[in-house]
Amino acid sequence: MWYTLVRPVHYSAEALVVIVPNNPAVDASVAITGVWAGVGSSDAVLAPVADRVRVSQSELRRDISISQPQNVPMLSIRATTSDSDSAAAWVNAVAAQLLAQDQQNPVAGYRLQQVTQARPPADADGTVGSLGVLGAALLGALMGGVSGRSFTGRGGLIAKIHGPAQRMQGRYLFDHRAVLRSPDMTKTDMIRNRCG
């Protein structure tokens, strides 16, 4: 229960922009798309967007990603924030600024076209923040320490089977520390585990 209390909630929103050739006879260019991915991550796009959405440029740069799916002339603009409305607003602002850059400084023969707008996500992502990972690691270490004592301590389960397993002298497939011999294990069961 405490784990869910410390886990930060993240929301992701995404918009898609395609690179379309002006001449339908020309194939869409994956290389041109890569250029636009770089432009989208530049100060020319992010600085005006940061002012518009009222966040620092470093925060916007940290929470926005612009990627190009492999061999597809499309850009995926994605934001992950602690607020669903902010995630969508930031993505749409970056997409709008990217389209404005295309109008001001077009790449000859190509244009950008937004095919999806980001919408505020209804559900949080399944991403786990650093405090959540730390909490899970500490809980795992604590549980491992508790369970390890009950098996190895004086009179623990491994101590009880150590003697019989040690007498087997490695003739069987299992390691003497991993043997959990039940009282109803027969000699035939032990022979089946024999290495040969």
matplotlib code that plots the C-alpha trace (Angstrom):
import matplotlib.pyplot as plt

x = [0.0, 2.8, 4.3, 1.4, 1.5, 5.1, 4.9, 4.7, 1.8, 2.8, 0.6, 1.7, 0.2, 1.2, 0.6, 1.7, 3.0, 3.8, 6.2, 4.3, 5.9, 4.4, 4.6, 2.5, 4.9, 7.8, 8.2, 8.1, 11.6, 12.7, 15.9, 13.9, 11.9, 15.1, 15.9, 12.5, 13.0, 16.2, 14.4, 11.6, 14.2, 15.9, 15.7, 14.0, 10.9, 11.2, 12.0, 8.7, 6.7, 8.2, 7.2, 3.7, 3.0, 4.9, 7.5, 11.3, 12.9, 14.9, 11.8, 10.1, 13.2, 13.3, 9.6, 9.1, 10.5, 10.4, 11.1, 10.8, 9.6, 12.0, 11.7, 8.5, 8.2, 6.4, 7.2, 5.9, 5.8, 5.3, 5.2, 5.2, 4.2, 2.5, -0.6, -2.7, -3.8, -0.2, 1.0, -1.5, -1.1, 2.7, 2.6, 0.1, 2.1, 5.3, 3.4, 2.0, 5.4, 6.9, 4.2, 4.9, 8.6, 7.6, 5.7, 8.6, 11.4, 10.0, 12.2, 11.9, 9.4, 8.0, 5.5, 4.4, 0.9, -0.4, -2.5, -3.4, -3.8, -2.8, -5.7, -5.4, -4.9, -7.6, -5.3, -1.9, 1.1, 2.4, 5.8, 7.3, 9.2, 12.6, 11.1, 8.9, 11.9, 13.8, 10.9, 10.5, 14.2, 14.2, 11.1, 12.7, 15.8, 13.9, 11.8, 14.8, 16.6, 13.6, 13.0, 16.8, 17.0, 14.2, 15.9, 19.5, 19.4, 20.2, 17.6, 16.4, 15.3, 18.7, 20.4, 18.1, 18.8, 22.5, 23.6, 21.7, 22.4, 26.1, 26.3, 25.1, 28.5, 27.2, 25.9, 22.5, 21.5, 20.7, 22.9, 22.8, 21.8, 18.8, 17.4, 14.1, 13.5, 10.0, 9.3, 7.5, 10.3, 11.2, 14.5, 13.1, 12.5, 16.0, 17.4, 15.4, 17.3, 20.6, 23.2, 24.4]
y = [0.0, 2.5, 1.8, 3.3, 6.4, 7.3, 6.3, 9.5, 9.5, 10.2, 11.0, 10.7, 12.3, 12.0, 13.7, 12.6, 14.7, 13.4, 14.7, 14.8, 15.5, 18.4, 16.2, 13.0, 11.3, 11.7, 9.3, 10.6, 11.1, 9.4, 11.5, 14.7, 13.4, 13.0, 16.6, 17.7, 15.6, 17.6, 20.9, 19.9, 19.4, 22.7, 25.9, 27.5, 25.3, 24.7, 28.2, 29.8, 26.7, 27.0, 30.6, 29.8, 27.0, 28.8, 26.2, 26.4, 25.3, 22.7, 21.1, 21.1, 19.5, 16.8, 15.9, 16.1, 13.6, 13.8, 10.5, 9.1, 5.5, 3.5, 3.9, 6.0, 9.6, 10.5, 12.3, 11.2, 14.1, 12.8, 14.4, 12.7, 14.9, 14.7, 16.4, 15.0, 18.4, 19.7, 16.6, 17.2, 21.0, 20.7, 18.2, 20.3, 23.4, 21.7, 20.4, 23.8, 25.4, 22.8, 23.5, 27.2, 26.5, 24.6, 27.6, 30.0, 27.8, 25.1, 22.3, 22.4, 19.8, 18.8, 20.0, 19.0, 17.9, 17.0, 13.8, 13.5, 16.0, 15.1, 14.6, 14.6, 11.0, 9.5, 7.0, 7.4, 5.5, 2.4, 4.1, 3.9, 6.9, 6.6, 6.6, 3.7, 1.7, 2.5, 1.4, -1.9, -2.6, -2.0, -4.1, -6.9, -6.8, -6.8, -9.8, -11.6, -11.1, -12.4, -15.4, -16.3, -16.4, -18.9, -21.3, -21.0, -20.2, -22.7, -25.5, -23.9, -26.1, -26.1, -27.0, -30.0, -31.3, -30.5, -33.7, -36.2, -34.1, -33.9, -37.7, -37.9, -36.5, -34.9, -38.2, -36.5, -33.7, -31.2, -29.0, -30.0, -26.4, -26.4, -29.7, -29.5, -33.2, -33.9, -36.7, -38.7, -38.7, -42.3, -43.8, -44.2, -40.5, -39.8, -42.3, -40.5, -37.3, -39.2, -37.7, -41.0]
z = [0.0, 0.9, -2.5, -4.4, -2.1, -3.1, -6.8, -8.9, -11.4, -15.0, -18.0, -21.6, -24.7, -28.3, -31.6, -35.0, -37.9, -41.3, -43.9, -47.2, -50.6, -52.6, -55.8, -55.4, -57.8, -55.4, -52.5, -49.0, -47.6, -44.5, -44.5, -44.5, -41.6, -39.6, -40.3, -39.0, -35.8, -35.2, -35.8, -33.4, -30.6, -31.3, -29.4, -32.4, -31.6, -27.8, -26.7, -28.0, -26.8, -23.3, -23.1, -24.4, -21.9, -19.1, -18.2, -18.3, -21.6, -19.7, -18.2, -21.6, -23.2, -20.4, -20.8, -24.6, -27.0, -30.8, -32.5, -36.0, -36.3, -38.3, -42.1, -41.8, -42.8, -39.6, -36.3, -33.0, -30.5, -27.0, -23.6, -20.2, -17.3, -13.9, -15.3, -18.1, -19.5, -19.5, -21.4, -24.2, -24.2, -24.5, -27.3, -29.3, -28.8, -30.0, -33.1, -33.8, -33.6, -35.8, -38.4, -38.1, -38.7, -41.8, -43.1, -42.3, -43.5, -45.8, -47.0, -50.8, -52.1, -48.7, -46.2, -42.7, -41.9, -38.4, -38.6, -34.9, -32.1, -28.5, -26.1, -22.3, -21.3, -19.1, -17.4, -15.9, -17.4, -15.8, -15.5, -12.0, -10.6, -9.0, -5.5, -6.5, -7.8, -4.6, -2.5, -4.4, -4.1, -0.3, 0.1, -1.9, 0.1, 3.4, 2.3, 1.0, 4.3, 6.3, 4.2, 4.1, 7.9, 8.2, 5.8, 6.9, 10.6, 13.3, 12.9, 9.7, 6.7, 5.0, 8.3, 8.6, 5.1, 5.0, 6.6, 4.3, 1.2, 2.0, 2.2, -1.4, -2.4, -5.7, -7.1, -7.7, -10.1, -7.4, -5.2, -1.6, -0.6, -2.9, -1.9, -0.2, 0.6, 1.6, 4.2, 1.6, -1.0, -1.8, -2.7, -6.3, -6.5, -5.4, -8.0, -10.8, -10.0, -10.3, -12.7, -13.9]

ax = plt.figure().add_subplot(projection="3d")
ax.plot(x, y, z, "-o")
ax.set_aspect("equal")
plt.show()
